[in-house]
C-alpha cells in the first residue's frame, strides 16, 4: 500500500536487504582474492561452514557469495558436491579467447572517431600501471594490470552492454592468467612493450596494424596458456 509520499510500504520494508546483498558481495570479493592469489587452487571445495567462520558471516551469505562467483565463471556449483574452484580446461581457454578476439577487435575498429584527446587516457594509464608492475617484478600485480589494459581498450566501444559482458569475463581471464601462467623470473613474459605498441598504432590511426598486432598477441597468449595447462595436467599425472 502506498503512503502519502507515493512509496509502497512493502518496497520500503525490503530496503534493508541491500545491506545483506552488500555483505555477500564483499564476501565474494574476499573469496575471489583468495582464489586469484592461489590460496584456493582449482578443484578446492569451498565448504560453507569454514568459510562462514573465516569471514564471520552466515552460511546464507556464503551461498550468495558463491552464487556471485559462479556467475563470474571462477566457481562451479554442483547439486550434490557443493561449490568448488573452477578447474580450467582447454575448451574454457579457447572460448574465452574467442570472445576476447571478437570484442577487442571491435574496439580497435571503433578507435577514436571524434578525435577526443581524453578518449585514450584510460588505456595510457593502464599501460603505465603494467609497465610499473613489470619494472617492480610484481608477479601478483602483472596479471591484473594486463587485464586492465584490455578492459580499457574495450571502453572505446562506449557500449554498456558489451562492456558489461566483457567485465563478466574479467574474473575468468584473471583465473587463466594467474593460475595457468607462471609469472616468475623463469617463465614470465614481458608484455608491457607489446601492449604499448598496440596502443601507439591505434592512437596514430593505424588501426589495421594495431588490430593485427593485437590478434597476434592474443593468439600467442592462448597458445602459451594451453601449453601450460597441458604441462600442469602431465605433471599431475606423474605425481
C-alpha positions in Angstrom: 0.0 0.0 0.0 1.4 3.4 -1.0 1.9 6.0 1.7 1.3 9.8 1.4 4.5 10.3 -0.5 3.7 7.6 -3.1 6.2 5.0 -1.8 4.9 1.4 -1.3 5.4 0.3 2.3 6.4 -3.2 1.2 9.1 -1.8 -1.0 10.4 0.3 1.8 10.5 -2.7 4.1 12.7 -4.5 1.6 15.4 -1.8 1.5 17.2 -3.4 4.4 18.1 -6.3 2.1 20.6 -4.1 0.4 23.0 -4.4 3.4 22.9 -8.2 3.2 23.5 -8.1 -0.5 26.5 -5.8 0.1 27.8 -8.2 2.7 27.5 -11.1 0.2 29.4 -9.0 -2.5 32.1 -8.1 0.0 32.4 -11.8 0.9 32.6 -12.9 -2.7 35.4 -10.3 -3.3 37.3 -11.9 -0.4 36.9 -15.4 -1.7 37.8 -14.2 -5.2 41.0 -12.7 -4.0 41.9 -16.0 -2.2 41.3 -17.9 -5.5 43.3 -15.5 -7.7 46.1 -15.4 -5.2 46.4 -19.2 -5.4 45.3 -19.8 -1.8 42.3 -21.7 -3.1 43.7 -23.7 -6.1 41.5 -25.1 -8.8 39.4 -28.0 -7.6 39.3 -26.8 -4.0 36.0 -27.5 -2.2 34.5 -24.2 -0.9 32.7 -25.5 2.2 30.1 -23.2 3.7 30.8 -23.7 7.4 34.6 -23.0 7.4 34.1 -20.0 5.0 31.3 -18.6 7.2 33.6 -18.8 10.2 36.6 -17.3 8.4 34.5 -14.3 7.1 32.3 -14.1 10.2 29.1 -14.2 8.1 26.1 -16.5 7.9 26.1 -19.6 5.7 23.4 -17.9 3.7 25.8 -15.1 2.9 28.4 -17.6 1.8 25.8 -19.2 -0.5 25.0 -15.8 -2.1 28.7 -15.1 -2.4 29.4 -18.4 -4.1 26.5 -17.8 -6.5 28.0 -14.5 -7.5 31.4 -16.2 -8.1 29.7 -18.9 -10.2 28.3 -16.2 -12.4 31.8 -14.8 -12.8 32.9 -18.2 -14.1 35.5 -19.0 -11.4 33.4 -21.2 -9.2 31.4 -24.3 -10.2 28.2 -25.2 -8.2 27.3 -28.9 -8.1 24.0 -30.1 -6.7 25.5 -32.8 -4.5 29.1 -31.8 -4.2 28.6 -28.1 -3.4 30.9 -25.4 -4.7 34.5 -25.9 -6.0 37.0 -23.6 -7.6 36.8 -24.0 -11.3 39.4 -26.1 -13.0 40.2 -24.6 -16.4 40.2 -26.8 -19.4 41.4 -26.3 -22.9 37.8 -25.6 -24.1 37.5 -22.8 -21.5 40.6 -21.1 -22.7 39.6 -21.3 -26.4 36.1 -20.0 -25.7 37.4 -17.2 -23.5 40.0 -16.1 -26.2 37.4 -16.3 -29.0 35.1 -13.9 -27.1 38.0 -11.6 -26.4 39.1 -11.5 -30.0 35.6 -10.5 -31.2 35.1 -7.7 -28.6 38.6 -6.3 -28.6 38.8 -6.3 -32.4 35.6 -4.3 -32.5 37.1 -1.8 -30.0 40.1 -1.4 -32.3 37.8 -0.8 -35.3 35.9 1.8 -33.2 39.1 3.7 -32.3 38.6 7.4 -31.5 36.1 8.6 -34.2 35.7 12.1 -32.7 39.4 12.7 -32.0 38.8 13.2 -28.3 42.2 13.5 -26.7 40.9 12.1 -23.4 39.5 9.0 -25.1 42.7 7.1 -24.9 43.6 8.3 -21.3 42.4 5.1 -19.5 44.4 2.9 -21.9 47.5 5.1 -21.4 47.2 4.8 -17.6 46.6 1.1 -17.7 49.7 0.5 -19.7 51.7 2.7 -17.4 50.5 0.6 -14.5 51.5 -2.5 -16.3 55.0 -1.1 -17.0 55.4 -0.2 -13.4 54.3 -3.7 -12.3 56.9 -5.3 -14.7 59.6 -2.9 -13.5 58.9 -3.8 -9.9 58.8 -7.5 -10.9 55.4 -7.7 -9.1 54.1 -11.1 -10.3 50.9 -10.6 -8.4 50.1 -7.2 -10.0 51.1 -8.0 -13.6 48.1 -10.2 -14.5 45.7 -7.7 -13.0 47.4 -4.8 -14.9 47.3 -6.9 -18.1 43.6 -7.4 -17.8 43.1 -3.7 -17.0 44.8 -2.7 -20.3 42.4 -4.8 -22.3 39.4 -3.6 -20.3 40.4 0.0 -21.0 40.6 -0.9 -24.7 37.1 -2.3 -24.7 36.0 1.0 -23.1 36.5 2.6 -26.6 33.3 0.8 -27.7 31.2 3.1 -25.4 28.6 0.3 -25.3 27.4 -0.5 -21.8 26.1 -3.9 -22.9 29.3 -5.1 -24.5 31.4 -3.6 -21.7 29.2 -5.4 -19.2 29.6 -8.7 -20.9 33.4 -8.2 -21.1 33.5 -7.3 -17.4 31.9 -10.7 -16.7 34.9 -12.3 -18.4 37.5 -10.5 -16.3 37.5 -12.9 -13.3 37.9 -15.9 -15.6 40.6 -14.0 -17.5 42.4 -13.4 -14.3 42.0 -17.0 -13.3 43.5 -18.1 -16.6 46.4 -15.7 -16.5 47.2 -16.0 -12.7 46.8 -19.8 -12.3 47.7 -21.1 -15.8 50.7 -18.8 -16.4 53.9 -18.7 -14.4 54.5 -15.1 -13.5 58.0 -15.6 -12.2 61.6 -15.0 -13.2 61.9 -18.2 -15.2 58.6 -18.2 -17.1 57.2 -14.6 -17.0 56.9 -13.0 -20.4 57.5 -9.2 -20.7 54.2 -7.9 -22.2 54.1 -4.1 -21.5 56.1 -3.2 -24.5 53.8 -5.0 -26.9 50.8 -3.5 -25.3 52.2 0.0 -25.7 53.0 -0.7 -29.4 49.4 -1.8 -30.0 48.2 1.4 -28.3 50.5 3.7 -30.2 49.4 2.2 -33.6 45.8 2.7 -32.6 46.4 6.3 -31.3 48.2 7.1 -34.6 45.2 5.9 -36.6 46.9 2.8 -37.9 44.0 0.5 -36.9 44.7 -2.4 -39.2 48.3 -2.7 -37.9 47.1 -2.3 -34.4 44.5 -5.0 -34.8 46.9 -7.3 -36.5 49.4 -7.0 -33.6 46.6 -7.4 -31.1 45.3 -10.6 -32.7 48.9 -11.9 -32.8 49.3 -11.1 -29.1 46.0 -12.9 -28.2 47.0 -15.9 -30.3 50.3 -16.2 -28.6 48.7 -15.8 -25.2 46.2 -18.6 -26.0 49.0 -20.9 -27.2 51.0 -20.3 -24.0 48.0 -20.8 -21.7 47.1 -24.1 -23.5 50.7 -25.3 -23.3 50.9 -24.5 -19.6 47.6 -26.3 -18.9 48.8 -29.3 -20.7 52.1 -29.2 -18.7 50.2 -28.9 -15.5 48.0 -31.9 -16.4 51.0 -34.0 -17.3 52.7 -33.1 -14.0 49.6 -34.0 -12.1 49.5 -37.4 -13.8 53.1 -38.0 -12.9 52.5 -37.0 -9.3 
